[in-house]
Amino acid sequence: MLLDVLSIPKDDPIAFTFFTGYMAMLAASVFFFVERSSVDEKWKLSMLVSGLITGIAAVHYYYMRDYYVATGENPTALRYIDWTLTVPLMCVEFYLLTKAAGAKLGLLWKLIFASVWMLVTGYIGEAFNPEGGSTSHSVLWGFLSTLGYLYILYTAWYGEVAKLAANSGNESVKVGVRTLGWFVLVGWAIYPIGYMCMPGGWLNTGLGWESSNVDLFYNIADAINKIGFGLVVYSIAVSSKKKVAA
Ligand SMILES: *C/C=C(C)/C=C/C=C(C)/C=C/C1=C(C)CCCC1(C)C
């Protein structure tokens, strides 16, 4: 799709976050790929995954941005395609960080299954919301999606991931996994807020928040979470290297 530069709105905060989001994801990917060469061997795969997460997001933002500017509508399908690729990769980060402490592939599959459940139900909630919006539809699918979210949250804070990190004997892994847990608790919680802005959603019917705000919340959350996750992984890699050198 060719973007008509003359149609870029100058008073639209959502368009603004699509453009800055794109640039931020691209810059973050360059950073993670380049810095990959300066970390220890055992962190290289984690750094690669960080770069892939923001890289995949950058490509989707490129298209979502144009879609939004051209149509003024939420690029729901592109959004969920992006998430279906990037959220499982974030689960891979949890797995890689705890692998040395004994994480099994089964843990990774459980996390991936929970994230796909969360996203497929969320997609049904948004994409099949009847014309004009339906509260019961939005609440039902939003609730089902939240179950997947809570499973990941629990695993990161109290479940297998938390236990493995606690037993890893590696201080930077402990702190890093806890920090990622905070991202899941606070950063990921921004998404349901966006979801509730769609027609029929609680914030839409209750507070009159416009459906275009869905993208505002999603764009802000994506920048925080995708770039943030990568930076946490990067700081684990850098700080555990310092300890070896000392
Ligand atoms: C990079 C993209 C990320 C980290 C996306 C995360 C998305 C979520 C945590 C979405 C969660 C949702 C709910 C918990 C309920 C309503 C529907 C969703 C899919 C917005």
PDBQT file of the ligand as one rigid body, heavy atoms in Angstrom, charges set to zero:
ROOT
HETATM    1  C1  LIG A 301       3.930  -7.454  21.880  1.00  0.00    +0.000 C 
HETATM    2  C2  LIG A 301       2.611  -7.712  22.204  1.00  0.00    +0.000 C 
HETATM    3  C3  LIG A 301       2.118  -8.057  23.447  1.00  0.00    +0.000 C 
HETATM    4  C4  LIG A 301       3.009  -8.206  24.642  1.00  0.00    +0.000 C 
HETATM    5  C5  LIG A 301       0.712  -8.259  23.532  1.00  0.00    +0.000 C 
HETATM    6  C6  LIG A 301       0.060  -8.604  24.643  1.00  0.00    +0.000 C 
HETATM    7  C7  LIG A 301      -1.349  -8.701  24.616  1.00  0.00    +0.000 C 
HETATM    8  C8  LIG A 301      -2.148  -8.944  25.699  1.00  0.00    +0.000 C 
HETATM    9  C9  LIG A 301      -1.585  -9.193  27.063  1.00  0.00    +0.000 C 
HETATM   10  C10 LIG A 301      -3.567  -8.958  25.472  1.00  0.00    +0.000 C 
HETATM   11  C11 LIG A 301      -4.488  -9.266  26.381  1.00  0.00    +0.000 C 
HETATM   12  C12 LIG A 301      -5.951  -9.246  26.238  1.00  0.00    +0.000 C 
HETATM   13  C13 LIG A 301      -6.682  -9.527  27.397  1.00  0.00    +0.000 C 
HETATM   14  C14 LIG A 301      -6.021  -9.939  28.675  1.00  0.00    +0.000 C 
HETATM   15  C15 LIG A 301      -8.166  -9.445  27.448  1.00  0.00    +0.000 C 
HETATM   16  C16 LIG A 301      -8.752  -8.708  26.285  1.00  0.00    +0.000 C 
HETATM   17  C17 LIG A 301      -8.159  -9.141  24.994  1.00  0.00    +0.000 C 
HETATM   18  C18 LIG A 301      -6.651  -8.912  24.920  1.00  0.00    +0.000 C 
HETATM   19  C19 LIG A 301      -6.170  -9.850  23.809  1.00  0.00    +0.000 C 
HETATM   20  C20 LIG A 301      -6.395  -7.461  24.532  1.00  0.00    +0.000 C 
ENDROOT
TORSDOF 0
